[in-house]
Amino acid sequence: MSRRPYLNFSYFPGCSMATTATEANESIKKAAKVLGFNLMELEDWNCCGSSSAQTMCKNLSLGMAARNLSLAPPGWPLVAMCPRCLHYLRSAQECLRASPEAHHALEDHWGRPIPLDLEIVHFMEVLVRHGTDRLKKNLKRSLQGVKFVPYYGCTLFRPPRMQKEKYFQGEMENLLKMLGAEPVPDAYAYRCCGSFLSATDPEVVTPLVNEIIDSAVAARANCIVTACAMCQLNLEIRCTSKVRLPVFHFSEVLALALGAEDYEEWWPRHIVDPRPLLEELKLVA
Amino acid sequence: MSQPKLQEKSREFPAVEISGMNRALAADIRKRSGTQFQRCFQCQTCANGCPFVQAMDYPPNVIMRMLQYGMEQEVLRCSTIWICVGCHTCSSQCPMGIDIAAVMDSLRLKAVEAGAPIAKPNILDFHEEVLRSLERYGRAHKLSIMWRYKMQTGRWFSDLDVGLKMLARRKLELRPSRVKNIGEITELFKCYWRESK
């Protein structure tokens, strides 16, 4: 591992990972370090615009996402973990490619170049591309006994403007299988978590979230692993079912398998405490 | 057109008067969304797959038909366009390859621009509070968004338990995470429709 060269990436955490889901942020950094990926946080990044800017004003949405692109150091791929951030960053780049006028106007405005060939990738793509042998080599705790429902979240599973985006279906299963975990099919792994309706109309979201969790319980999974921090939050806070399952961030289980030791700080931030499960599986002391 | 009740399994719609329809609307939405919704032949795959259809006043396929008819008032005033979160289940399942979520996206924007009455004002309020947070900090600060949203909607005690749980788990940060060069962010908000009024 020490002789292996570090691969450089700039890293866009996004608002959720930086605040409500710091446990996801910490664990992704930990996992990246072990795997030899140097994630340099984008200096002074701002919100990607989110669905709110997208709903209210296209120019605002473009400007918010594009500013981040203007901050990215050249030559390093830009890595995001939040599927929605990834989507808005990629959409902005595509929009600027299609409109040289807007591209030049924004470049002039900020006095910084906005490279149109900047590669914008999801962390899972980085793992698939460079990580498989690194994963096997750095496996410290086998995830044996972890029976997970892979929950990608809509944006990763069904990319908007489908022909133009990459699909990730199956990758989470492949990666976590390598680390000893067992994917559980036959659950509502692809149903939407409710997104912002969880804040505005929780009574609509609760029955849907319950169906997702109940289906995972019925399929005999012992946890859900999600790639999206918003999904993670919604699945935890909106579930009112009697039997509940821990909902992990993908980066948490990854870092755990790679031998991270600071996990004690992650679990108290979960609404459904994952410690009983992890102790039962002897994954943590 | 009267609003059908929610949670009804089978819905009956009154006859539609299609004189006085707005043909320009269909062309406009086609251009904005970049998708060919005139291909829709009412197979209702979208309505069957949509996780939120029970909360909508019209299922997505009815929106497509109303658009084809040019029923501007109905499509801009319906709750469907606001309930849609863009999960793309419909778009990925449509046998005619219509990006239905993109149509909803375009209609939402059009409704805001046209100043149409908003069927789900609480959702619009929420988006506005998110934008206020972005304008101020450059990043979303969930605690102030939810605080101000509750002030707007007056639903103080709904969800209090969840809010407290999140606070206890330190999932609602007290202090916002901020962009240093906030000037660059505030400038971006000049184009925002609220400001240009």
Boltz contact constraints between the chains, C-beta under 6 A:
constraints:
  - contact:
      token1: [A, 15]
      token2: [B, 139]
      max_distance: 6.0
  - contact:
      token1: [A, 15]
      token2: [B, 140]
      max_distance: 6.0
  - contact:
      token1: [A, 18]
      token2: [B, 177]
      max_distance: 6.0
  - contact:
      token1: [A, 19]
      token2: [B, 173]
      max_distance: 6.0
  - contact:
      token1: [A, 19]
      token2: [B, 177]
      max_distance: 6.0
  - contact:
      token1: [A, 20]
      token2: [B, 142]
      max_distance: 6.0
  - contact:
      token1: [A, 20]
      token2: [B, 171]
      max_distance: 6.0
  - contact:
      token1: [A, 44]
      token2: [B, 179]
      max_distance: 6.0
  - contact:
      token1: [A, 44]
      token2: [B, 180]
      max_distance: 6.0
  - contact:
      token1: [A, 44]
      token2: [B, 181]
      max_distance: 6.0
  - contact:
      token1: [A, 46]
      token2: [B, 138]
      max_distance: 6.0
  - contact:
      token1: [A, 46]
      token2: [B, 179]
      max_distance: 6.0
  - contact:
      token1: [A, 46]
      token2: [B, 185]
      max_distance: 6.0
  - contact:
      token1: [A, 47]
      token2: [B, 134]
      max_distance: 6.0
  - contact:
      token1: [A, 47]
      token2: [B, 139]
      max_distance: 6.0
  - contact:
      token1: [A, 47]
      token2: [B, 140]
      max_distance: 6.0
  - contact:
      token1: [A, 52]
      token2: [B, 127]
      max_distance: 6.0
  - contact:
      token1: [A, 52]
      token2: [B, 130]
      max_distance: 6.0
  - contact:
      token1: [A, 52]
      token2: [B, 131]
      max_distance: 6.0
  - contact:
      token1: [A, 55]
      token2: [B, 108]
      max_distance: 6.0
  - contact:
      token1: [A, 55]
      token2: [B, 127]
      max_distance: 6.0
  - contact:
      token1: [A, 56]
      token2: [B, 127]
      max_distance: 6.0
  - contact:
      token1: [A, 57]
      token2: [B, 192]
      max_distance: 6.0
  - contact:
      token1: [A, 57]
      token2: [B, 193]
      max_distance: 6.0
  - contact:
      token1: [A, 59]
      token2: [B, 191]
      max_distance: 6.0
  - contact:
      token1: [A, 60]
      token2: [B, 188]
      max_distance: 6.0
  - contact:
      token1: [A, 60]
      token2: [B, 191]
      max_distance: 6.0
  - contact:
      token1: [A, 60]
      token2: [B, 192]
      max_distance: 6.0
  - contact:
      token1: [A, 63]
      token2: [B, 188]
      max_distance: 6.0
  - contact:
      token1: [A, 154]
      token2: [B, 87]
      max_distance: 6.0
  - contact:
      token1: [A, 154]
      token2: [B, 88]
      max_distance: 6.0
  - contact:
      token1: [A, 158]
      token2: [B, 88]
      max_distance: 6.0
  - contact:
      token1: [A, 158]
      token2: [B, 92]
      max_distance: 6.0
  - contact:
      token1: [A, 160]
      token2: [B, 88]
      max_distance: 6.0
  - contact:
      token1: [A, 191]
      token2: [B, 51]
      max_distance: 6.0
  - contact:
      token1: [A, 192]
      token2: [B, 51]
      max_distance: 6.0
  - contact:
      token1: [A, 192]
      token2: [B, 87]
      max_distance: 6.0
  - contact:
      token1: [A, 195]
      token2: [B, 85]
      max_distance: 6.0
  - contact:
      token1: [A, 197]
      token2: [B, 85]
      max_distance: 6.0
  - contact:
      token1: [A, 199]
      token2: [B, 126]
      max_distance: 6.0
  - contact:
      token1: [A, 200]
      token2: [B, 122]
      max_distance: 6.0
  - contact:
      token1: [A, 200]
      token2: [B, 123]
      max_distance: 6.0
  - contact:
      token1: [A, 200]
      token2: [B, 126]
      max_distance: 6.0
  - contact:
      token1: [A, 204]
      token2: [B, 55]
      max_distance: 6.0
  - contact:
      token1: [A, 208]
      token2: [B, 51]
      max_distance: 6.0
  - contact:
      token1: [A, 237]
      token2: [B, 162]
      max_distance: 6.0
  - contact:
      token1: [A, 269]
      token2: [B, 169]
      max_distance: 6.0
  - contact:
      token1: [A, 271]
      token2: [B, 165]
      max_distance: 6.0
